[in-house]
Amino acid sequence: MLYILIAALGVAGARQFSWVGVFAISTILAVALGVEGALHDRTLLKVLHRDWEVIVTFQSAYVAHIAWDAYGPRLMARFGR
């Protein structure tokens, strides 16, 4: 469920922010997950793994949305023929 929420935030961020803004948001999310992991006594490796997954999910949703905006209409027109 966390990754669906993060992907939704990435799509919403694609509409509002530039790449630098998306990187800043994903970094803030990763730091928040790191703090949450530290509070629950998780190992550093587990926390870093979760942070990496969040950053990749958020930024890939951003890139996918931008790609869809750029190539989606042509792709859908090609399938519509």
PLY file of the C-alpha trace (Angstrom):
ply
format ascii 1.0
element vertex 81
property float x
property float y
property float z
element edge 80
property int vertex1
property int vertex2
end_header
0.00 0.00 0.00
2.90 2.32 0.74
4.24 1.98 -2.80
0.84 2.72 -4.36
0.67 5.89 -2.29
4.22 6.85 -3.25
3.50 6.19 -6.94
0.36 8.33 -6.72
2.42 11.12 -5.18
4.89 10.77 -8.06
2.12 11.17 -10.63
0.72 14.18 -8.78
4.21 15.63 -8.49
4.71 15.29 -12.23
1.91 17.77 -12.78
3.16 20.35 -10.30
6.95 20.17 -9.96
10.11 20.03 -12.02
12.68 17.24 -11.73
14.48 19.09 -8.93
11.26 19.37 -6.94
10.54 15.68 -7.39
14.05 14.82 -6.23
13.59 17.01 -3.15
10.25 15.41 -2.32
11.62 11.88 -2.73
14.57 12.77 -0.52
12.23 14.10 2.17
10.19 10.89 1.97
13.36 8.80 2.27
14.54 10.77 5.30
11.11 10.39 6.91
11.26 6.62 6.36
14.77 6.58 7.79
13.61 8.34 10.92
10.65 5.97 11.17
13.02 2.99 10.81
15.32 4.37 13.48
12.42 4.79 15.86
11.42 1.16 15.39
14.98 -0.17 15.84
15.46 -1.47 12.32
18.92 -2.12 10.99
20.55 0.47 8.77
20.53 -1.91 5.81
16.77 -2.47 6.05
16.13 1.27 6.34
18.34 2.07 3.34
16.65 -0.65 1.30
13.21 0.80 2.03
14.46 4.32 1.24
15.85 3.17 -2.09
12.53 1.53 -2.97
10.63 4.71 -2.14
12.93 6.92 -4.22
12.79 4.56 -7.20
9.00 4.19 -7.00
8.40 7.93 -6.72
10.76 8.94 -9.51
9.69 6.14 -11.86
6.05 7.20 -11.46
7.14 10.73 -12.30
9.02 9.61 -15.42
6.19 7.30 -16.52
3.68 10.12 -16.26
5.89 12.49 -18.27
6.41 9.78 -20.92
2.67 9.16 -21.10
2.02 12.88 -21.60
4.58 12.96 -24.39
3.83 9.71 -26.23
0.41 8.59 -25.00
-1.78 10.41 -27.54
0.22 9.08 -30.51
0.24 5.58 -29.08
-3.51 5.59 -28.46
-4.13 7.00 -31.95
-2.07 4.18 -33.43
-4.10 1.56 -31.55
-7.35 3.26 -32.54
-6.77 2.74 -36.29
0 1
1 2
2 3
3 4
4 5
5 6
6 7
7 8
8 9
9 10
10 11
11 12
12 13
13 14
14 15
15 16
16 17
17 18
18 19
19 20
20 21
21 22
22 23
23 24
24 25
25 26
26 27
27 28
28 29
29 30
30 31
31 32
32 33
33 34
34 35
35 36
36 37
37 38
38 39
39 40
40 41
41 42
42 43
43 44
44 45
45 46
46 47
47 48
48 49
49 50
50 51
51 52
52 53
53 54
54 55
55 56
56 57
57 58
58 59
59 60
60 61
61 62
62 63
63 64
64 65
65 66
66 67
67 68
68 69
69 70
70 71
71 72
72 73
73 74
74 75
75 76
76 77
77 78
78 79
79 80
